[in-house]
Amino acid sequence: MPLAHWLDSLVAPLNAVLFHFGQDAVTWAELLGFATGALCVGLTVGSSIWNFPVGIANNLFFLVLFWQGRLYADASLQIVYLALGAAGWWEWLHGGERGGERRGRRTVRRAPARLVAGLLLAAAPATWGLTVLLASAHDIAPFWDALTTALSLAAQWLLNLKKLQNWYFWIAADVVYVPLYFAKVLYLTGIVYVVFLAMCLLGLRAWRRELAAGPAGPGAPAGAVAASGTAGAA
């Protein structure tokens, strides 16, 4: 049996249930996108650098999903997320304090107020531009999709720099995503984003604890915590 047919057979029971609630069929790309998305958030909660390769896989699944659905604007945004994910992966490995001739891994820190303010200010024109773009692509809710995208891009930027405030932006985006997906009759997606919202709250608490723990060892910078990525990602 071809792989695609085998994957379709896995989602068939789920679609049988969702059909009775008026939702369109879930594809294997969507299901794998949900699975990798949940795993990515879980890894981020644990401050693991493996969130980036898993996140890149998540972007690829949704790129396939949106392209097959002819949602070209959303598919193009996945390419942006791919690039940001790759940059964040490098930043967590090599963007930390300089030790000798090379920089070490990034540590959890708070973002300066000017950076947060700058991202909030940038979110306004980004939302406007994306609203125009998504409206031209006949998006069903161009403003709300644009707003959540702008918030998510800001959150990803802060995540790449391993700043605590990234969780506030993810939480704000998810608070909008949940009712938005239910309004679009995407019940499974809405439920998944309720889970994501809960995981973001856990992530905020976990990162606060790491930050409050102080230096991870002798010579560690004040207020910093060493990254917990595994050796295989280096």
FINUKE-767200 format. One record per residue (C-alpha): residue number from 1; x, y, z; residue in one letter. Coordinates in Angstrom, 3 decimals. Layout:
BEGIN
[node NUM; [X; Y; Z]; A]
...
//
This chain:
BEGIN
[node 1; [0.000; 0.000; 0.000]; M]
[node 2; [1.433; 3.445; -0.929]; P]
[node 3; [2.482; 5.545; 2.047]; L]
[node 4; [-0.087; 8.268; 1.322]; A]
[node 5; [-2.926; 5.717; 1.217]; H]
[node 6; [-1.720; 4.153; 4.460]; W]
[node 7; [-1.653; 7.566; 6.135]; L]
[node 8; [-5.133; 8.352; 4.788]; D]
[node 9; [-6.402; 5.124; 6.329]; S]
[node 10; [-5.116; 6.306; 9.726]; L]
[node 11; [-7.220; 9.478; 9.633]; V]
[node 12; [-10.343; 7.772; 8.269]; A]
[node 13; [-11.832; 6.973; 11.744]; P]
[node 14; [-11.228; 10.563; 12.872]; L]
[node 15; [-12.935; 11.919; 9.753]; N]
[node 16; [-15.913; 9.658; 10.383]; A]
[node 17; [-16.428; 11.455; 13.695]; V]
[node 18; [-15.711; 14.976; 12.439]; L]
[node 19; [-18.108; 14.538; 9.510]; F]
[node 20; [-21.048; 14.549; 11.923]; H]
[node 21; [-19.970; 17.979; 13.239]; F]
[node 22; [-19.768; 19.527; 9.784]; G]
[node 23; [-15.966; 19.678; 9.465]; Q]
[node 24; [-14.136; 18.850; 6.257]; D]
[node 25; [-11.887; 15.799; 6.086]; A]
[node 26; [-8.551; 15.899; 7.901]; V]
[node 27; [-5.577; 14.932; 5.739]; T]
[node 28; [-2.447; 13.086; 6.812]; W]
[node 29; [-0.419; 16.294; 6.310]; A]
[node 30; [-2.732; 18.138; 8.716]; E]
[node 31; [-2.598; 15.349; 11.297]; L]
[node 32; [1.203; 15.143; 11.155]; L]
[node 33; [1.288; 18.928; 11.338]; G]
[node 34; [-0.693; 18.818; 14.577]; F]
[node 35; [1.512; 16.062; 16.013]; A]
[node 36; [4.797; 17.820; 15.224]; T]
[node 37; [3.342; 21.134; 16.408]; G]
[node 38; [2.453; 19.682; 19.798]; A]
[node 39; [5.863; 18.018; 20.083]; L]
[node 40; [7.583; 21.286; 19.125]; C]
[node 41; [5.752; 23.237; 21.834]; V]
[node 42; [6.522; 20.525; 24.386]; G]
[node 43; [10.223; 20.645; 23.534]; L]
[node 44; [10.185; 24.440; 23.772]; T]
[node 45; [8.595; 24.236; 27.226]; V]
[node 46; [11.575; 22.090; 28.240]; G]
[node 47; [13.978; 24.590; 26.653]; S]
[node 48; [15.266; 21.854; 24.326]; S]
[node 49; [17.008; 22.871; 21.130]; I]
[node 50; [15.276; 19.963; 19.382]; W]
[node 51; [12.195; 22.189; 19.118]; N]
[node 52; [13.767; 23.729; 16.006]; F]
[node 53; [14.206; 20.623; 13.794]; P]
[node 54; [10.761; 19.397; 14.884]; V]
[node 55; [9.350; 22.856; 14.164]; G]
[node 56; [10.917; 22.808; 10.698]; I]
[node 57; [9.231; 19.442; 10.040]; A]
[node 58; [5.962; 21.014; 11.218]; N]
[node 59; [6.397; 23.858; 8.712]; N]
[node 60; [7.009; 21.381; 5.902]; L]
[node 61; [3.816; 19.446; 6.687]; F]
[node 62; [1.754; 22.628; 6.723]; F]
[node 63; [3.468; 23.854; 3.559]; L]
[node 64; [2.223; 20.693; 1.832]; V]
[node 65; [-1.231; 21.094; 3.403]; L]
[node 66; [-1.682; 24.727; 2.373]; F]
[node 67; [-0.225; 24.228; -1.096]; W]
[node 68; [-2.567; 21.313; -1.775]; Q]
[node 69; [-5.444; 23.484; -0.562]; G]
[node 70; [-4.319; 26.328; -2.876]; R]
[node 71; [-3.804; 28.589; 0.116]; L]
[node 72; [-0.711; 30.098; -1.421]; Y]
[node 73; [-0.381; 33.043; 0.994]; A]
[node 74; [-0.420; 30.686; 3.998]; D]
[node 75; [1.975; 28.332; 2.217]; A]
[node 76; [4.378; 31.212; 1.576]; S]
[node 77; [4.326; 32.111; 5.272]; L]
[node 78; [5.521; 28.595; 6.078]; Q]
[node 79; [8.677; 29.363; 4.095]; I]
[node 80; [9.213; 32.423; 6.321]; V]
[node 81; [8.762; 30.235; 9.407]; Y]
[node 82; [11.239; 27.732; 7.958]; L]
[node 83; [13.861; 30.446; 7.567]; A]
[node 84; [13.213; 31.785; 11.084]; L]
[node 85; [13.398; 28.264; 12.520]; G]
[node 86; [16.761; 27.622; 10.889]; A]
[node 87; [18.052; 30.981; 12.169]; A]
[node 88; [16.779; 30.227; 15.671]; G]
[node 89; [18.470; 26.823; 15.649]; W]
[node 90; [21.805; 28.509; 14.898]; W]
[node 91; [21.180; 31.254; 17.489]; E]
[node 92; [20.526; 28.780; 20.310]; W]
[node 93; [23.740; 26.961; 19.454]; L]
[node 94; [26.068; 29.873; 18.760]; H]
[node 95; [24.398; 33.130; 19.858]; G]
[node 96; [25.275; 33.091; 23.543]; G]
[node 97; [28.020; 34.646; 25.597]; E]
[node 98; [31.477; 34.577; 24.087]; R]
[node 99; [33.801; 32.066; 25.720]; G]
[node 100; [37.291; 32.194; 24.299]; G]
[node 101; [37.285; 32.317; 20.493]; E]
[node 102; [33.682; 31.245; 19.960]; R]
[node 103; [30.264; 31.932; 21.360]; R]
[node 104; [28.417; 29.352; 23.400]; G]
[node 105; [24.764; 28.405; 23.531]; R]
[node 106; [22.079; 30.951; 24.297]; R]
[node 107; [20.594; 31.143; 27.764]; T]
[node 108; [17.103; 32.116; 28.932]; V]
[node 109; [16.849; 35.850; 29.573]; R]
[node 110; [14.310; 38.636; 29.626]; R]
[node 111; [14.028; 40.787; 26.525]; A]
[node 112; [14.772; 44.489; 27.004]; P]
[node 113; [11.687; 46.712; 27.004]; A]
[node 114; [12.781; 48.462; 23.811]; R]
[node 115; [12.859; 45.160; 21.912]; L]
[node 116; [9.346; 44.207; 23.071]; V]
[node 117; [8.070; 47.703; 22.261]; A]
[node 118; [9.692; 47.537; 18.828]; G]
[node 119; [8.015; 44.225; 18.053]; L]
[node 120; [4.637; 45.552; 19.189]; L]
[node 121; [5.046; 48.618; 16.985]; L]
[node 122; [6.132; 46.465; 14.029]; A]
[node 123; [3.089; 44.220; 14.497]; A]
[node 124; [0.725; 47.043; 13.444]; A]
[node 125; [2.027; 47.605; 9.880]; P]
[node 126; [2.702; 43.873; 9.534]; A]
[node 127; [-0.932; 43.143; 10.381]; T]
[node 128; [-2.124; 45.760; 7.903]; W]
[node 129; [0.101; 44.462; 5.092]; G]
[node 130; [-0.828; 40.832; 5.710]; L]
[node 131; [-4.533; 41.762; 5.875]; T]
[node 132; [-4.290; 43.244; 2.391]; V]
[node 133; [-2.360; 40.209; 1.139]; L]
[node 134; [-4.728; 37.649; 2.640]; L]
[node 135; [-7.811; 39.579; 1.493]; A]
[node 136; [-6.480; 39.461; -2.073]; S]
[node 137; [-6.038; 35.713; -1.639]; A]
[node 138; [-9.729; 35.482; -0.564]; H]
[node 139; [-8.928; 34.483; 3.015]; D]
[node 140; [-12.067; 33.960; 5.105]; I]
[node 141; [-10.835; 36.154; 7.997]; A]
[node 142; [-7.961; 38.275; 6.656]; P]
[node 143; [-7.568; 40.636; 9.635]; F]
[node 144; [-7.594; 37.957; 12.340]; W]
[node 145; [-5.315; 35.688; 10.337]; D]
[node 146; [-2.969; 38.633; 9.766]; A]
[node 147; [-2.975; 39.596; 13.444]; L]
[node 148; [-2.186; 36.064; 14.634]; T]
[node 149; [0.540; 35.760; 12.006]; T]
[node 150; [2.150; 39.049; 13.101]; A]
[node 151; [2.025; 37.944; 16.752]; L]
[node 152; [3.462; 34.544; 15.861]; S]
[node 153; [6.332; 36.086; 13.893]; L]
[node 154; [7.159; 38.355; 16.855]; A]
[node 155; [6.970; 35.354; 19.190]; A]
[node 156; [9.301; 33.345; 16.946]; Q]
[node 157; [11.795; 36.225; 16.892]; W]
[node 158; [11.877; 36.315; 20.693]; L]
[node 159; [12.069; 32.526; 20.854]; L]
[node 160; [15.082; 32.594; 18.530]; N]
[node 161; [16.771; 34.929; 21.012]; L]
[node 162; [15.596; 32.716; 23.903]; K]
[node 163; [13.733; 35.556; 25.591]; K]
[node 164; [11.110; 34.828; 28.220]; L]
[node 165; [8.546; 37.174; 26.669]; Q]
[node 166; [8.140; 34.938; 23.625]; N]
[node 167; [5.471; 33.070; 25.630]; W]
[node 168; [3.318; 36.186; 26.037]; Y]
[node 169; [3.168; 36.616; 22.257]; F]
[node 170; [2.359; 32.931; 21.674]; W]
[node 171; [-0.377; 33.102; 24.326]; I]
[node 172; [-1.878; 36.241; 22.742]; A]
[node 173; [-1.894; 34.551; 19.321]; A]
[node 174; [-3.488; 31.360; 20.678]; D]
[node 175; [-6.218; 33.303; 22.477]; V]
[node 176; [-7.273; 34.581; 19.042]; V]
[node 177; [-6.621; 31.309; 17.201]; Y]
[node 178; [-8.971; 29.214; 19.353]; V]
[node 179; [-12.269; 31.064; 18.642]; P]
[node 180; [-11.112; 31.783; 15.079]; L]
[node 181; [-10.765; 28.096; 14.231]; Y]
[node 182; [-14.054; 27.192; 15.898]; F]
[node 183; [-15.736; 29.961; 13.876]; A]
[node 184; [-14.230; 28.417; 10.728]; K]
[node 185; [-15.763; 25.039; 11.715]; V]
[node 186; [-12.253; 23.638; 12.208]; L]
[node 187; [-13.104; 21.991; 15.496]; Y]
[node 188; [-10.105; 19.671; 15.658]; L]
[node 189; [-7.737; 22.567; 15.049]; T]
[node 190; [-9.520; 24.635; 17.695]; G]
[node 191; [-9.165; 21.843; 20.243]; I]
[node 192; [-5.489; 21.428; 19.366]; V]
[node 193; [-4.907; 25.145; 19.935]; Y]
[node 194; [-6.588; 24.942; 23.337]; V]
[node 195; [-3.913; 22.354; 24.150]; V]
[node 196; [-1.234; 24.635; 22.695]; F]
[node 197; [-2.501; 27.508; 24.868]; L]
[node 198; [-2.255; 25.359; 27.987]; A]
[node 199; [1.258; 24.267; 27.000]; M]
[node 200; [2.287; 27.896; 26.492]; C]
[node 201; [1.147; 28.722; 30.021]; L]
[node 202; [3.232; 25.816; 31.272]; L]
[node 203; [6.164; 27.041; 29.200]; G]
[node 204; [5.934; 30.525; 30.679]; L]
[node 205; [5.985; 29.085; 34.195]; R]
[node 206; [8.877; 26.713; 33.390]; A]
[node 207; [11.027; 29.443; 31.839]; W]
[node 208; [10.325; 31.772; 34.759]; R]
[node 209; [11.590; 29.082; 37.103]; R]
[node 210; [14.725; 28.588; 35.012]; E]
[node 211; [15.380; 32.299; 34.990]; L]
[node 212; [14.806; 32.577; 38.752]; A]
[node 213; [17.248; 29.695; 39.338]; A]
[node 214; [20.087; 32.070; 38.523]; G]
[node 215; [23.510; 31.094; 37.152]; P]
[node 216; [23.791; 27.480; 36.041]; A]
[node 217; [27.346; 27.193; 37.242]; G]
[node 218; [30.638; 28.981; 37.901]; P]
[node 219; [31.166; 31.845; 35.541]; G]
[node 220; [27.631; 31.763; 34.161]; A]
[node 221; [26.128; 35.211; 33.477]; P]
[node 222; [23.750; 36.564; 36.087]; A]
[node 223; [20.108; 35.693; 35.482]; G]
[node 224; [20.994; 33.122; 32.847]; A]
[node 225; [20.275; 29.450; 32.590]; V]
[node 226; [22.194; 27.047; 30.377]; A]
[node 227; [20.286; 25.602; 27.423]; A]
[node 228; [19.176; 22.018; 27.833]; S]
[node 229; [19.661; 20.884; 24.225]; G]
[node 230; [21.208; 17.457; 23.741]; T]
[node 231; [24.705; 16.846; 22.465]; A]
[node 232; [23.425; 15.368; 19.228]; G]
[node 233; [22.108; 18.772; 18.126]; A]
[node 234; [25.426; 20.534; 18.397]; A]
//
